[in-house]
Each structure stands twice: as C-alpha cells, then as structure tokens.
Amino acid sequence: MNLIQSTILNSLPANKKKTPSGWISFNAPCCIHNGESADKRKRGGVMTSADGTISYHCFNCGWKSSFAPGRKLSANLRRLLGFLGVSDTEIKKLSI
C-alpha cells in the first residue's frame, strides 16, 4: 500500500462497508459539490489494487477519480482528498 492509498483509506468515514466485489462504499462526499443532493445511500465507492492503484466512483452523480503509481495527482483526486477532509497542506505534500 502506498501513501496515497493509505491517506484515502484512513480518511473514509467510519460507517463504510466492503462489498463482495471489493468496493468500499460510503456516503459519497462529491454529490453536494456537483449540484446533487447529499448522498445517504452509500453510493460512493473506492477500489484499491495491490499495485497501488486506487479508483473512486460515485454511483449517484457519476463523478470519478483515480490514481496509479508513477502518475501525478490529478485535479479530481486532489478534489476527492479535499472532500474527504484531508488538509490542503497534506494534499500538497502528496502531490510532490
């Protein structure tokens, strides 16, 4: 597990659940930022891989983001970290 995966997984809400297909689902934090009502049905999902890849998908508003080792942090991934409550200082450190 890399630093970005561990930061995201540690920032997820306490009421998350793991599905049989491997998704970790929780109330999606992106919906209210994308003009939708707040999610209350755990439609946000994170999937991790052993190679360090992490993917986020909102099954409500359709917003998605991902990261793969060796790539820069995308703007959407930085937004996701902010939605999850990660401080701007920590996001800047992860971007380096």
Steps between C-alpha positions, in 0.01 A plus 500: 500500500636841408462832681212624282301178547553507876405870523173442314412182690574667836282800402189296417201534734460249783171363362657357184437144387685261271301332225566145375633644172774692689356853503508693826175695497396802705287812465649683202648838598512630141126527429437826684798656316359391162147639537334185637341446839711341772540123462345294780505157331876425496542548124863619510754225450876449522684205346866431570746269328818335623705695244412829676217608271191653658171591333202698627158501337174660609209285394267798561642797308751306288809691613821296498867521574798268505871476572771264380859498629733694276233751399443848641200568722215609274284800583207265570705296746607816682132602515407156638763533772350839590147353505626234742638764736872474422670834567636711215849471652482118492368504141796718393742258668341206316525685168880517521 
